[in-house]
């Protein structure tokens, strides 16, 4: 920036950003570290926000299983997408949201062989290449754009969102860029790394107790809507009921996958969180490649695979599974469900890191584990695509940490991992 001051009007200055916040979550992102190293004279004095009211949000007033009642949550026109066509030259974007999308499809080479799979191609869509680090950037951008186009968000607005972290980070990134206040409400279960990233983006984070049902006032939903009633101009975009969520994936990820596969695709595998990603991608794939199988992944402890005969239980995986069926999710698109355990997901995620060099998150392990099962069912000469929703950045103190794995009763041994994989 100092060099740019010396330039004449019309001249350009380009500089590099060598790495990202992942490597520094315990350093300059932390007020404590900044203070101890005399880079700050006093900590940021932002007070912890909590709703002051004790209002109970009735099921009639808020139900994430029913479509959103606000116009900014509804897509009135028929869904449309434009075939993906990558630029042949480098792109200069006007703001960080212009860098969202166009993530690579990577062919797995070593992991399929470990599991005894030959002749079947497994491609992983690396969504952690998005600037906020996850596929949540896509739904965040589309929800914000739709709200802005209707005048719901404008200068001085406050975004409040119940989130497992990734879409929250996407919203916080966009809020920082646009000058909005951002409050993210998420359960204690979610990693401290996610909170650190959110705070570094200027968001305020409210933690809620684990295991609270959506109708309880202490749940992320209850707290978010209680805060909305207290803060003038606050908006809950609500990824669970906002049709912009699946539309974002219909318009972008699906088209990128179809382009990368040249329309040749035998199975698409994805875990369900809000269900927006699977719904949007599956809907577009079905329109183009109707014979493609759609496989949904659900962690053990979630009710999504069998909502009529399941009870929710706690599990360690973040960002996937639910104790209700979000309204943006269309289960009719699913051909088959695969249930994934924490141990399977974490084992495969660690293998992806060690054997493929792909720095992915835990839900990525669940998706690839399910894709490997599907590959064995389909046999050779097939192509399977799955999603890697986020990266290791959010989980450095969790499944990547041997001590955390041992404390939770999960295996950490590489030899044992490979032996288990070969037997499956």
Residue pairs with C-beta under 8 A, 6 or more apart in sequence:
3 13
4 13
7 13
20 133
20 393
21 29
21 197
21 200
21 393
22 133
22 391
22 392
22 393
22 396
25 193
25 196
25 197
25 393
25 396
26 33
27 33
28 34
28 39
29 196
29 197
29 199
29 200
30 196
31 40
31 43
31 44
32 43
34 40
35 42
35 43
46 204
48 206
49 183
49 204
49 206
49 227
50 206
50 223
51 223
51 226
51 227
51 229
51 230
52 230
53 226
53 229
53 230
54 217
55 217
55 226
55 229
56 217
56 222
57 215
57 217
57 221
57 222
57 225
57 226
58 215
59 215
61 225
62 214
62 221
62 225
63 214
63 215
64 214
64 221
64 238
64 240
64 241
64 324
64 326
64 327
65 324
65 325
65 326
65 327
66 241
66 327
67 73
67 74
67 241
67 243
67 327
68 74
68 238
68 241
68 242
68 243
68 327
70 152
71 150
72 146
72 147
72 150
72 152
72 235
72 237
72 242
73 237
73 238
73 241
73 242
73 243
73 244
74 243
75 146
75 243
75 244
75 247
79 247
79 250
79 251
79 283
80 251
81 250
81 251
81 252
81 254
81 255
81 284
82 251
82 255
83 255
83 258
83 259
84 102
84 252
84 255
84 256
84 258
84 259
85 259
86 102
86 259
91 98
93 99
95 177
96 131
96 173
96 174
96 177
97 131
97 137
97 141
97 173
97 174
97 177
99 130
99 131
100 130
100 131
100 132
100 137
100 138
100 141
101 130
101 138
101 252
101 253
101 256
102 256
103 125
103 126
103 127
103 128
103 129
103 130
103 256
104 125
104 126
104 129
105 123
105 124
105 125
105 126
105 256
105 257
105 260
105 261
105 385
106 123
106 124
106 126
106 356
106 358
107 121
107 122
107 123
108 122
108 123
108 124
108 356
108 368
109 356
110 355
110 356
111 122
111 348
111 351
111 352
111 355
111 356
111 368
111 372
112 118
112 120
112 122
112 372
112 375
114 351
114 355
114 418
114 421
114 422
115 372
115 375
115 376
115 421
115 422
115 424
116 376
116 422
117 372
117 375
117 376
118 380
119 380
119 381
120 375
120 378
120 379
120 380
120 381
120 382
120 383
120 384
121 382
121 383
121 384
122 368
122 371
122 372
122 375
122 384
122 385
122 386
123 260
123 261
123 383
123 384
123 385
123 386
124 358
124 364
124 367
124 368
124 385
124 386
124 387
124 388
125 253
125 256
125 257
125 385
125 386
125 387
125 388
126 358
126 360
126 388
127 134
127 135
127 138
127 253
127 387
127 388
127 389
127 390
128 134
128 359
128 360
128 361
128 388
128 389
128 390
128 391
128 393
130 137
130 138
130 170
131 137
131 173
132 140
132 166
132 169
132 170
132 172
132 173
133 166
133 169
133 197
133 390
133 391
133 393
133 394
134 166
134 167
134 169
134 170
134 361
134 389
134 390
134 391
134 394
135 166
135 249
135 253
135 277
135 387
135 389
135 390
136 163
136 165
136 166
136 167
136 168
136 169
136 170
136 389
136 390
137 169
137 170
137 173
138 170
138 248
138 249
138 252
138 253
139 167
139 170
139 239
139 242
139 244
139 245
139 248
139 249
139 274
139 276
139 277
140 167
140 170
140 171
140 173
140 174
141 170
141 174
141 248
142 244
142 245
142 247
142 248
142 251
143 171
143 237
143 239
143 242
143 244
143 245
143 248
144 153
144 159
144 171
144 174
144 178
144 237
145 244
146 242
146 244
147 153
147 235
147 237
148 154
152 235
153 159
153 178
153 180
153 235
155 179
156 179
156 180
156 181
156 233
157 180
157 181
157 233
157 234
157 235
158 180
158 181
158 182
158 183
158 231
158 233
158 234
158 235
159 171
159 175
159 180
159 181
159 182
159 183
159 234
159 235
159 237
160 182
160 183
160 184
160 185
160 224
160 227
160 228
160 231
160 234
160 235
160 236
161 167
161 168
161 171
161 182
161 183
161 184
161 185
161 224
161 236
161 237
161 238
161 239
162 185
162 186
162 219
162 220
162 221
162 223
162 224
162 236
162 238
162 240
163 171
163 184
163 185
163 186
163 220
163 239
164 186
164 187
164 190
164 273
164 318
164 319
165 184
165 186
165 190
165 191
165 194
165 195
165 198
165 318
165 319
165 394
166 194
166 319
166 389
166 390
166 394
167 239
167 274
168 184
168 186
168 194
168 198
168 203
169 194
169 197
169 198
169 201
171 182
171 184
171 203
171 237
172 182
172 184
172 197
172 198
172 201
172 202
172 203
173 201
174 180
175 181
175 182
175 201
175 202
175 203
176 182
176 201
176 202
181 204
182 201
182 202
182 203
182 204
183 203
183 204
183 205
183 206
183 224
183 227
183 231
183 234
184 198
184 203
184 204
184 205
184 206
185 205
185 206
185 208
185 220
185 223
185 224
185 227
186 194
186 195
186 205
186 206
186 207
186 208
186 220
187 207
187 208
187 209
187 210
187 212
187 220
188 207
188 208
188 209
188 210
189 210
189 314
189 316
189 318
190 318
191 318
191 394
191 395
191 397
191 398
192 397
193 393
193 394
193 395
193 396
193 397
194 394
195 205
195 207
197 393
197 394
198 205
199 205
206 223
206 227
208 218
208 219
208 220
208 223
209 218
210 314
211 314
212 218
212 219
212 220
212 222
213 219
213 323
213 324
214 221
214 222
214 323
214 324
215 221
215 222
216 222
217 223
217 226
224 236
225 236
227 234
228 234
228 235
228 236
237 244
239 245
239 274
239 276
239 328
240 274
240 326
240 327
240 328
241 326
241 327
241 328
242 328
243 328
245 274
245 276
245 280
245 328
246 275
246 276
246 277
246 279
246 280
246 283
246 328
246 330
247 280
248 276
248 280
249 276
249 277
249 279
249 280
249 281
250 279
250 280
250 281
250 283
250 284
251 280
253 277
253 280
253 281
253 387
254 280
254 281
254 283
254 284
254 285
255 284
257 265
257 268
257 281
257 285
257 385
258 265
258 284
258 285
258 288
258 289
261 383
261 385
263 288
263 289
264 289
264 383
265 285
265 289
265 292
265 383
265 385
266 291
266 292
266 293
266 378
266 382
266 383
266 384
267 292
267 293
267 294
267 295
267 371
267 374
267 378
267 382
267 383
267 384
267 385
268 281
268 282
268 285
268 292
268 293
268 294
268 295
268 384
268 385
268 386
269 295
269 297
269 338
269 367
269 370
269 371
269 374
269 384
269 385
269 386
269 387
270 277
270 278
270 281
270 282
270 295
270 296
270 297
270 367
270 386
270 387
271 278
271 296
271 297
271 298
271 299
271 320
271 321
271 340
271 363
271 366
271 367
271 370
271 387
271 389
272 278
272 296
272 297
272 298
272 304
272 320
272 321
272 322
272 329
273 319
273 320
273 321
273 322
273 363
274 322
274 326
274 328
274 329
275 304
275 325
275 326
275 328
275 329
275 330
276 326
276 328
276 329
277 387
277 389
278 294
278 296
278 329
278 333
278 334
279 328
279 329
279 330
279 333
282 294
282 330
282 333
282 334
283 330
283 333
285 292
285 294
286 292
286 294
286 333
293 335
293 336
293 374
293 378
294 333
294 334
294 335
294 336
295 334
295 335
295 336
295 337
295 338
295 370
295 371
295 374
296 304
296 305
296 331
296 334
296 336
296 337
296 338
297 320
297 337
297 338
297 339
297 340
297 366
297 367
297 370
298 304
298 305
298 320
298 321
298 337
298 338
298 339
298 340
299 315
299 317
299 320
299 321
299 339
299 340
299 341
299 342
299 345
299 366
300 313
300 315
300 339
300 340
300 341
300 342
301 312
301 313
301 314
301 315
301 321
302 310
302 312
302 315
302 320
302 321
302 322
302 323
303 310
303 311
303 312
303 322
303 323
303 324
303 325
304 321
304 322
304 325
304 329
304 331
304 337
305 337
305 339
306 337
307 324
307 325
312 322
312 323
315 321
315 342
316 342
316 346
316 362
316 398
316 399
316 408
317 340
317 342
317 345
317 362
317 363
317 366
318 361
318 362
318 363
318 394
318 395
319 361
319 363
319 389
319 390
320 363
320 366
320 389
325 331
338 370
338 373
338 374
340 366
340 369
340 370
342 362
342 408
342 410
343 410
343 411
344 365
344 366
344 369
345 362
345 363
345 365
345 366
345 369
346 362
346 365
346 399
346 405
346 410
347 365
347 369
347 410
347 411
347 417
347 420
347 421
348 365
348 366
348 368
348 369
348 372
349 360
349 361
349 362
349 364
349 365
349 368
349 399
350 365
350 399
350 400
350 412
350 417
351 365
351 417
351 421
352 358
352 360
352 364
352 365
352 368
352 388
353 359
353 360
353 392
353 400
354 414
358 364
358 388
359 391
359 392
359 393
360 388
360 390
360 391
360 392
361 388
361 389
361 390
361 391
361 392
361 394
361 395
362 395
362 398
362 399
363 389
363 390
364 387
364 388
364 389
364 390
365 399
367 386
367 387
367 388
367 389
368 386
368 388
370 386
371 384
371 386
372 424
374 384
375 382
375 384
378 384
392 400
397 404
398 404
399 405
399 410
402 412
405 411
405 412
406 412
411 417
411 420
